Every structure is written in structure tokens, then in C-alpha cells.
Amino acid sequence: MDAQLRALADPTRRTILALAWEDGVSAGQLAAHFQVSRPAISQHLKVLLDAALVSVRKDGTRRFYKADHATMADLRDQMARLGGSLHEDAGGKRRKKKKKKK
């Protein structure tokens, strides 16, 4: 989960995931959406691949990247469990806000 969260910390990578959510897209297609070089996009894709957040499909010499829905669902579930665990550790109670003195 740590690798996925580090990968998602970057706004460019989050946008890449959104663009690759439905259909496979090439690095060139992704680069057209950003004002960064294609090598920079390739580096972002490597981080996403290493974190298993995207998968790659080869078609001849081209590669198409698609968000890995299973990994994203697993990450969502882990975060939900973590949130539930934190809520239980706190006794299921919310802190009361302190009133400000006037």
C-alpha cells in the first residue's frame, strides 16, 4: 500500500490514472495532456507500473497503459479498513470542539 500511496501523491500521476481509467492510452497520447516531456511521462508511468496502479498492453511496438481497477479497488478497501480501525481505536467517539473564549 505504501508504494501506491507514494505514487498517488503526485498530481500528474493521478491525472494519468484518470486519463487511463477507461481505455488504454499510449505515452504519446498522455503527453499531449501535459506540458512535460515524453520522458517525464514515461517516468511517471514507470512509477505507476511499479506500484501496480496501471497495466500495460503491447501492440507491436506500441504500448497502451490502463488503470488497474483491481489494484485501485484493493487500495480503496484497505483505506476503508484503516479508517474503520482508526474509528474503533478512538472508541467510536468524535472529539468535541472546544468553545472559543470571547
N, CA, C and O atoms as a GROMACS GRO file, in nm:
protein
  408
    1MET      N    1   0.082  -0.119   0.000
    1MET     CA    2   0.000   0.000   0.000
    1MET      C    3   0.087   0.126   0.000
    1MET      O    4   0.047   0.228  -0.056
    2ASP      N    5   0.204   0.120   0.062
    2ASP     CA    6   0.291   0.238   0.068
    2ASP      C    7   0.332   0.286  -0.071
    2ASP      O    8   0.330   0.405  -0.099
    3ALA      N    9   0.368   0.191  -0.158
    3ALA     CA   10   0.410   0.228  -0.294
    3ALA      C   11   0.295   0.294  -0.370
    3ALA      O   12   0.316   0.390  -0.444
    4GLN      N   13   0.174   0.243  -0.351
    4GLN     CA   14   0.059   0.302  -0.419
    4GLN      C   15   0.031   0.443  -0.369
    4GLN      O   16   0.003   0.533  -0.447
    5LEU      N   17   0.039   0.461  -0.238
    5LEU     CA   18   0.012   0.594  -0.183
    5LEU      C   19   0.119   0.695  -0.226
    5LEU      O   20   0.087   0.811  -0.255
    6ARG      N   21   0.246   0.651  -0.230
    6ARG     CA   22   0.352   0.741  -0.278
    6ARG      C   23   0.327   0.777  -0.425
    6ARG      O   24   0.343   0.893  -0.464
    7ALA      N   25   0.287   0.679  -0.504
    7ALA     CA   26   0.260   0.706  -0.646
    7ALA      C   27   0.144   0.803  -0.663
    7ALA      O   28   0.147   0.891  -0.749
    8LEU      N   29   0.042   0.788  -0.581
    8LEU     CA   30  -0.076   0.874  -0.591
    8LEU      C   31  -0.054   1.013  -0.531
    8LEU      O   32  -0.139   1.101  -0.548
    9ALA      N   33   0.057   1.033  -0.462
    9ALA     CA   34   0.085   1.164  -0.403
    9ALA      C   35   0.113   1.270  -0.509
    9ALA      O   36   0.103   1.390  -0.481
   10ASP      N   37   0.147   1.228  -0.629
   10ASP     CA   38   0.181   1.322  -0.736
   10ASP      C   39   0.057   1.353  -0.820
   10ASP      O   40  -0.007   1.261  -0.871
   11PRO      N   41   0.023   1.482  -0.837
   11PRO     CA   42  -0.098   1.517  -0.914
   11PRO      C   43  -0.091   1.475  -1.061
   11PRO      O   44  -0.194   1.442  -1.120
   12THR      N   45   0.027   1.474  -1.120
   12THR     CA   46   0.039   1.431  -1.260
   12THR      C   47   0.002   1.284  -1.271
   12THR      O   48  -0.068   1.244  -1.365
   13ARG      N   49   0.048   1.203  -1.178
   13ARG     CA   50   0.016   1.060  -1.183
   13ARG      C   51  -0.132   1.035  -1.158
   13ARG      O   52  -0.190   0.944  -1.216
   14ARG      N   53  -0.194   1.114  -1.072
   14ARG     CA   54  -0.338   1.099  -1.051
   14ARG      C   55  -0.414   1.132  -1.179
   14ARG      O   56  -0.512   1.066  -1.212
   15THR      N   57  -0.368   1.234  -1.251
   15THR     CA   58  -0.433   1.270  -1.378
   15THR      C   59  -0.411   1.161  -1.481
   15THR      O   60  -0.502   1.128  -1.557
   16ILE      N   61  -0.291   1.104  -1.485
   16ILE     CA   62  -0.264   0.993  -1.577
   16ILE      C   63  -0.360   0.878  -1.549
   16ILE      O   64  -0.416   0.820  -1.642
   17LEU      N   65  -0.380   0.845  -1.423
   17LEU     CA   66  -0.474   0.738  -1.388
   17LEU      C   67  -0.615   0.770  -1.437
   17LEU      O   68  -0.683   0.683  -1.490
   18ALA      N   69  -0.657   0.894  -1.420
   18ALA     CA   70  -0.790   0.933  -1.466
   18ALA      C   71  -0.802   0.919  -1.618
   18ALA      O   72  -0.903   0.872  -1.669
   19LEU      N   73  -0.698   0.961  -1.690
   19LEU     CA   74  -0.700   0.953  -1.836
   19LEU      C   75  -0.696   0.808  -1.885
   19LEU      O   76  -0.749   0.776  -1.991
   20ALA      N   77  -0.634   0.721  -1.807
   20ALA     CA   78  -0.620   0.581  -1.847
   20ALA      C   79  -0.724   0.491  -1.780
   20ALA      O   80  -0.711   0.369  -1.782
   21TRP      N   81  -0.827   0.551  -1.722
   21TRP     CA   82  -0.924   0.473  -1.645
   21TRP      C   83  -1.007   0.380  -1.734
   21TRP      O   84  -1.022   0.262  -1.702
   22GLU      N   85  -1.060   0.430  -1.842
   22GLU     CA   86  -1.150   0.350  -1.927
   22GLU      C   87  -1.077   0.275  -2.037
   22GLU      O   88  -1.098   0.154  -2.054
   23ASP      N   89  -0.993   0.344  -2.112
   23ASP     CA   90  -0.929   0.285  -2.229
   23ASP      C   91  -0.778   0.291  -2.214
   23ASP      O   92  -0.724   0.375  -2.143
   24GLY      N   93  -0.710   0.199  -2.283
   24GLY     CA   94  -0.565   0.204  -2.286
   24GLY      C   95  -0.518   0.324  -2.366
   24GLY      O   96  -0.572   0.352  -2.474
   25VAL      N   97  -0.420   0.395  -2.315
   25VAL     CA   98  -0.366   0.512  -2.384
   25VAL      C   99  -0.214   0.498  -2.394
   25VAL      O  100  -0.150   0.440  -2.307
   26SER      N  101  -0.159   0.553  -2.501
   26SER     CA  102  -0.014   0.548  -2.520
   26SER      C  103   0.052   0.663  -2.444
   26SER      O  104  -0.014   0.758  -2.403
   27ALA      N  105   0.183   0.651  -2.426
   27ALA     CA  106   0.258   0.757  -2.359
   27ALA      C  107   0.246   0.887  -2.438
   27ALA      O  108   0.237   0.995  -2.379
   28GLY      N  109   0.246   0.878  -2.570
   28GLY     CA  110   0.232   0.997  -2.653
   28GLY      C  111   0.097   1.064  -2.634
   28GLY      O  112   0.088   1.186  -2.627
   29GLN      N  113  -0.010   0.984  -2.627
   29GLN     CA  114  -0.143   1.039  -2.603
   29GLN      C  115  -0.149   1.107  -2.467
   29GLN      O  116  -0.209   1.213  -2.452
   30LEU      N  117  -0.086   1.046  -2.368
   30LEU     CA  118  -0.084   1.106  -2.235
   30LEU      C  119  -0.004   1.236  -2.235
   30LEU      O  120  -0.046   1.335  -2.175
   31ALA      N  121   0.110   1.235  -2.302
   31ALA     CA  122   0.197   1.353  -2.304
   31ALA      C  123   0.126   1.474  -2.364
   31ALA      O  124   0.156   1.588  -2.327
   32ALA      N  125   0.033   1.451  -2.455
   32ALA     CA  126  -0.040   1.561  -2.518
   32ALA      C  127  -0.124   1.638  -2.416
   32ALA      O  128  -0.164   1.752  -2.443
   33HIS      N  129  -0.152   1.579  -2.301
   33HIS     CA  130  -0.235   1.644  -2.198
   33HIS      C  131  -0.153   1.725  -2.098
   33HIS      O  132  -0.209   1.793  -2.012
   34PHE      N  133  -0.021   1.719  -2.109
   34PHE     CA  134   0.066   1.783  -2.010
   34PHE      C  135   0.170   1.870  -2.078
   34PHE      O  136   0.200   1.854  -2.197
   35GLN      N  137   0.224   1.962  -2.003
   35GLN     CA  138   0.333   2.045  -2.053
   35GLN      C  139   0.465   1.993  -1.998
   35GLN      O  140   0.546   2.069  -1.945
   36VAL      N  141   0.484   1.863  -2.012
   36VAL     CA  142   0.609   1.799  -1.971
   36VAL      C  143   0.656   1.711  -2.086
   36VAL      O  144   0.578   1.682  -2.178
   37SER      N  145   0.780   1.670  -2.082
   37SER     CA  146   0.836   1.589  -2.191
   37SER      C  147   0.781   1.446  -2.188
   37SER      O  148   0.730   1.400  -2.086
   38ARG      N  149   0.794   1.379  -2.301
   38ARG     CA  150   0.753   1.238  -2.306
   38ARG      C  151   0.836   1.153  -2.210
   38ARG      O  152   0.781   1.063  -2.146
   39PRO      N  153   0.968   1.178  -2.198
   39PRO     CA  154   1.043   1.101  -2.098
   39PRO      C  155   0.990   1.121  -1.956
   39PRO      O  156   0.992   1.028  -1.875
   40ALA      N  157   0.942   1.241  -1.926
   40ALA     CA  158   0.885   1.265  -1.792
   40ALA      C  159   0.758   1.182  -1.774
   40ALA      O  160   0.736   1.124  -1.667
   41ILE      N  161   0.675   1.175  -1.878
   41ILE     CA  162   0.554   1.092  -1.872
   41ILE      C  163   0.593   0.946  -1.855
   41ILE      O  164   0.531   0.873  -1.778
   42SER      N  165   0.695   0.904  -1.928
   42SER     CA  166   0.742   0.765  -1.917
   42SER      C  167   0.788   0.734  -1.775
   42SER      O  168   0.764   0.624  -1.725
   43GLN      N  169   0.853   0.830  -1.710
   43GLN     CA  170   0.897   0.810  -1.572
   43GLN      C  171   0.776   0.798  -1.479
   43GLN      O  172   0.774   0.713  -1.390
   44HIS      N  173   0.676   0.882  -1.499
   44HIS     CA  174   0.553   0.872  -1.420
   44HIS      C  175   0.487   0.736  -1.442
   44HIS      O  176   0.440   0.673  -1.346
   45LEU      N  177   0.484   0.690  -1.566
   45LEU     CA  178   0.424   0.559  -1.596
   45LEU      C  179   0.502   0.446  -1.528
   45LEU      O  180   0.442   0.349  -1.482
   46LYS      N  181   0.633   0.459  -1.522
   46LYS     CA  182   0.715   0.357  -1.455
   46LYS      C  183   0.679   0.349  -1.307
   46LYS      O  184   0.667   0.239  -1.252
   47VAL      N  185   0.661   0.464  -1.243
   47VAL     CA  186   0.623   0.465  -1.102
   47VAL      C  187   0.486   0.398  -1.084
   47VAL      O  188   0.467   0.318  -0.993
   48LEU      N  189   0.393   0.432  -1.173
   48LEU     CA  190   0.259   0.372  -1.165
   48LEU      C  191   0.263   0.222  -1.192
   48LEU      O  192   0.192   0.145  -1.127
   49LEU      N  193   0.346   0.180  -1.286
   49LEU     CA  194   0.362   0.036  -1.314
   49LEU      C  195   0.423  -0.036  -1.195
   49LEU      O  196   0.375  -0.143  -1.156
   50ASP      N  197   0.528   0.021  -1.138
   50ASP     CA  198   0.594  -0.040  -1.022
   50ASP      C  199   0.500  -0.054  -0.903
   50ASP      O  200   0.513  -0.146  -0.823
   51ALA      N  201   0.405   0.038  -0.892
   51ALA     CA  202   0.306   0.034  -0.784
   51ALA      C  203   0.184  -0.049  -0.822
   51ALA      O  204   0.089  -0.060  -0.744
   52ALA      N  205   0.186  -0.108  -0.941
   52ALA     CA  206   0.076  -0.191  -0.994
   52ALA      C  207  -0.054  -0.113  -1.009
   52ALA      O  208  -0.162  -0.171  -1.004
   53LEU      N  209  -0.044   0.018  -1.028
   53LEU     CA  210  -0.164   0.100  -1.046
   53LEU      C  211  -0.208   0.108  -1.192
   53LEU      O  212  -0.322   0.143  -1.221
   54VAL      N  213  -0.118   0.075  -1.283
   54VAL     CA  214  -0.154   0.065  -1.425
   54VAL      C  215  -0.098  -0.067  -1.478
   54VAL      O  216  -0.002  -0.122  -1.426
   55SER      N  217  -0.161  -0.114  -1.584
   55SER     CA  218  -0.110  -0.230  -1.656
   55SER      C  219  -0.075  -0.184  -1.797
   55SER      O  220  -0.122  -0.079  -1.842
   56VAL      N  221   0.006  -0.262  -1.866
   56VAL     CA  222   0.049  -0.224  -2.000
   56VAL      C  223   0.015  -0.338  -2.096
   56VAL      O  224   0.031  -0.455  -2.064
   57ARG      N  225  -0.032  -0.299  -2.214
   57ARG     CA  226  -0.061  -0.394  -2.321
   57ARG      C  227   0.024  -0.355  -2.440
   57ARG      O  228   0.022  -0.240  -2.484
   58LYS      N  229   0.098  -0.451  -2.492
   58LYS     CA  230   0.184  -0.424  -2.608
   58LYS      C  231   0.109  -0.462  -2.735
   58LYS      O  232   0.045  -0.566  -2.743
   59ASP      N  233   0.118  -0.373  -2.834
   59ASP     CA  234   0.060  -0.397  -2.965
   59ASP      C  235   0.167  -0.360  -3.067
   59ASP      O  236   0.179  -0.243  -3.105
   60GLY      N  237   0.243  -0.458  -3.110
   60GLY     CA  238   0.356  -0.430  -3.197
   60GLY      C  239   0.461  -0.354  -3.119
   60GLY      O  240   0.509  -0.401  -3.015
   61THR      N  241   0.497  -0.236  -3.168
   61THR     CA  242   0.596  -0.154  -3.099
   61THR      C  243   0.532  -0.055  -3.002
   61THR      O  244   0.602   0.015  -2.929
   62ARG      N  245   0.401  -0.049  -3.002
   62ARG     CA  246   0.331   0.047  -2.915
   62ARG      C  247   0.290  -0.019  -2.784
   62ARG      O  248   0.266  -0.139  -2.777
   63ARG      N  249   0.283   0.064  -2.682
   63ARG     CA  250   0.238   0.019  -2.550
   63ARG      C  251   0.118   0.104  -2.510
   63ARG      O  252   0.118   0.226  -2.530
   64PHE      N  253   0.019   0.040  -2.456
   64PHE     CA  254  -0.100   0.109  -2.410
   64PHE      C  255  -0.117   0.083  -2.260
   64PHE      O  256  -0.110  -0.030  -2.213
   65TYR      N  257  -0.139   0.192  -2.188
   65TYR     CA  258  -0.147   0.187  -2.042
   65TYR      C  259  -0.292   0.206  -1.999
   65TYR      O  260  -0.365   0.289  -2.053
   66LYS      N  261  -0.331   0.125  -1.900
   66LYS     CA  262  -0.468   0.133  -1.849
   66LYS      C  263  -0.463   0.123  -1.697
   66LYS      O  264  -0.383   0.046  -1.642
   67ALA      N  265  -0.547   0.199  -1.631
   67ALA     CA  266  -0.554   0.192  -1.485
   67ALA      C  267  -0.591   0.050  -1.444
   67ALA      O  268  -0.677  -0.013  -1.506
   68ASP      N  269  -0.526   0.000  -1.341
   68ASP     CA  270  -0.555  -0.134  -1.291
   68ASP      C  271  -0.667  -0.123  -1.187
   68ASP      O  272  -0.643  -0.087  -1.072
   69HIS      N  273  -0.787  -0.154  -1.230
   69HIS     CA  274  -0.905  -0.137  -1.144
   69HIS      C  275  -0.899  -0.227  -1.020
   69HIS      O  276  -0.945  -0.188  -0.913
   70ALA      N  277  -0.844  -0.348  -1.035
   70ALA     CA  278  -0.837  -0.440  -0.921
   70ALA      C  279  -0.746  -0.384  -0.811
   70ALA      O  280  -0.780  -0.390  -0.693
   71THR      N  281  -0.631  -0.330  -0.850
   71THR     CA  282  -0.540  -0.271  -0.751
   71THR      C  283  -0.604  -0.150  -0.686
   71THR      O  284  -0.592  -0.131  -0.564
   72MET      N  285  -0.671  -0.068  -0.765
   72MET     CA  286  -0.736   0.050  -0.709
   72MET      C  287  -0.847   0.010  -0.611
   72MET      O  288  -0.863   0.074  -0.507
   73ALA      N  289  -0.923  -0.094  -0.644
   73ALA     CA  290  -1.030  -0.141  -0.555
   73ALA      C  291  -0.970  -0.196  -0.425
   73ALA      O  292  -1.023  -0.172  -0.317
   74ASP      N  293  -0.859  -0.269  -0.437
   74ASP     CA  294  -0.792  -0.322  -0.319
   74ASP      C  295  -0.741  -0.209  -0.230
   74ASP      O  296  -0.755  -0.214  -0.108
   75LEU      N  297  -0.683  -0.107  -0.290
   75LEU     CA  298  -0.634   0.008  -0.215
   75LEU      C  299  -0.749   0.079  -0.145
   75LEU      O  300  -0.738   0.118  -0.029
   76ARG      N  301  -0.860   0.096  -0.217
   76ARG     CA  302  -0.978   0.159  -0.157
   76ARG      C  303  -1.026   0.079  -0.036
   76ARG      O  304  -1.058   0.136   0.068
   77ASP      N  305  -1.030  -0.055  -0.050
   77ASP     CA  306  -1.075  -0.140   0.060
   77ASP      C  307  -0.980  -0.132   0.179
   77ASP      O  308  -1.024  -0.128   0.294
   78GLN      N  309  -0.849  -0.130   0.152
   78GLN     CA  310  -0.752  -0.118   0.260
   78GLN      C  311  -0.769   0.014   0.334
   78GLN      O  312  -0.761   0.019   0.457
   79MET      N  313  -0.793   0.120   0.260
   79MET     CA  314  -0.812   0.251   0.322
   79MET      C  315  -0.940   0.253   0.405
   79MET      O  316  -0.944   0.313   0.512
   80ALA      N  317  -1.044   0.187   0.356
   80ALA     CA  318  -1.170   0.181   0.431
   80ALA      C  319  -1.150   0.104   0.562
   80ALA      O  320  -1.201   0.144   0.667
   81ARG      N  321  -1.076  -0.008   0.554
   81ARG     CA  322  -1.048  -0.084   0.676
   81ARG      C  323  -0.964  -0.002   0.773
   81ARG      O  324  -0.988  -0.004   0.894
   82LEU      N  325  -0.867   0.070   0.721
   82LEU     CA  326  -0.783   0.155   0.805
   82LEU      C  327  -0.868   0.262   0.872
   82LEU      O  328  -0.853   0.289   0.991
   83GLY      N  329  -0.957   0.324   0.796
   83GLY     CA  330  -1.045   0.425   0.852
   83GLY      C  331  -1.134   0.368   0.962
   83GLY      O  332  -1.155   0.431   1.065
   84GLY      N  333  -1.187   0.248   0.938
   84GLY     CA  334  -1.270   0.182   1.039
   84GLY      C  335  -1.190   0.148   1.163
   84GLY      O  336  -1.239   0.162   1.275
   85SER      N  337  -1.067   0.103   1.143
   85SER     CA  338  -0.980   0.068   1.254
   85SER      C  339  -0.947   0.191   1.338
   85SER      O  340  -0.948   0.185   1.461
   86LEU      N  341  -0.918   0.301   1.272
   86LEU     CA  342  -0.888   0.424   1.345
   86LEU      C  343  -1.010   0.471   1.423
   86LEU      O  344  -0.997   0.520   1.536
   87HIS      N  345  -1.128   0.456   1.364
   87HIS     CA  346  -1.251   0.497   1.431
   87HIS      C  347  -1.274   0.411   1.555
   87HIS      O  348  -1.312   0.461   1.660
   88GLU      N  349  -1.250   0.279   1.542
   88GLU     CA  350  -1.266   0.189   1.656
   88GLU      C  351  -1.163   0.218   1.764
   88GLU      O  352  -1.196   0.215   1.883
   89ASP      N  353  -1.038   0.246   1.725
   89ASP     CA  354  -0.933   0.277   1.822
   89ASP      C  355  -0.967   0.401   1.903
   89ASP      O  356  -0.926   0.414   2.018
   90ALA      N  357  -1.040   0.491   1.842
   90ALA     CA  358  -1.079   0.613   1.912
   90ALA      C  359  -1.205   0.591   1.995
   90ALA      O  360  -1.262   0.686   2.049
   91GLY      N  361  -1.248   0.466   2.005
   91GLY     CA  362  -1.367   0.436   2.083
   91GLY      C  363  -1.494   0.472   2.010
   91GLY      O  364  -1.602   0.478   2.070
   92GLY      N  365  -1.483   0.496   1.880
   92GLY     CA  366  -1.601   0.530   1.802
   92GLY      C  367  -1.658   0.666   1.837
   92GLY      O  368  -1.770   0.698   1.799
   93LYS      N  369  -1.582   0.743   1.908
   93LYS     CA  370  -1.631   0.873   1.951
   93LYS      C  371  -1.556   0.983   1.878
   93LYS      O  372  -1.438   0.970   1.846
   94ARG      N  373  -1.625   1.088   1.854
   94ARG     CA  374  -1.563   1.206   1.794
   94ARG      C  375  -1.530   1.304   1.906
   94ARG      O  376  -1.599   1.313   2.007
   95ARG      N  377  -1.423   1.375   1.884
   95ARG     CA  378  -1.386   1.478   1.981
   95ARG      C  379  -1.485   1.593   1.975
   95ARG      O  380  -1.534   1.630   1.868
   96LYS      N  381  -1.513   1.646   2.090
   96LYS     CA  382  -1.597   1.765   2.095
   96LYS      C  383  -1.509   1.886   2.069
   96LYS      O  384  -1.397   1.894   2.118
   97LYS      N  385  -1.562   1.979   1.993
   97LYS     CA  386  -1.488   2.101   1.966
   97LYS      C  387  -1.491   2.189   2.090
   97LYS      O  388  -1.594   2.204   2.156
   98LYS      N  389  -1.376   2.246   2.119
   98LYS     CA  390  -1.369   2.338   2.232
   98LYS      C  391  -1.430   2.470   2.191
   98LYS      O  392  -1.411   2.518   2.079
   99LYS      N  393  -1.503   2.528   2.283
   99LYS     CA  394  -1.562   2.659   2.256
   99LYS      C  395  -1.456   2.765   2.275
   99LYS      O  396  -1.378   2.762   2.370
  100LYS      N  397  -1.454   2.859   2.183
  100LYS     CA  398  -1.359   2.969   2.192
  100LYS      C  399  -1.407   3.070   2.295
  100LYS      O  400  -1.526   3.100   2.304
  101LYS      N  401  -1.311   3.121   2.371
  101LYS     CA  402  -1.345   3.226   2.468
  101LYS      C  403  -1.360   3.356   2.394
  101LYS      O  404  -1.285   3.386   2.301
  102LYS      N  405  -1.456   3.433   2.436
  102LYS     CA  406  -1.480   3.563   2.372
  102LYS      C  407  -1.417   3.672   2.450
  102LYS      O  408  -1.426   3.789   2.412
   0.00000   0.00000   0.00000
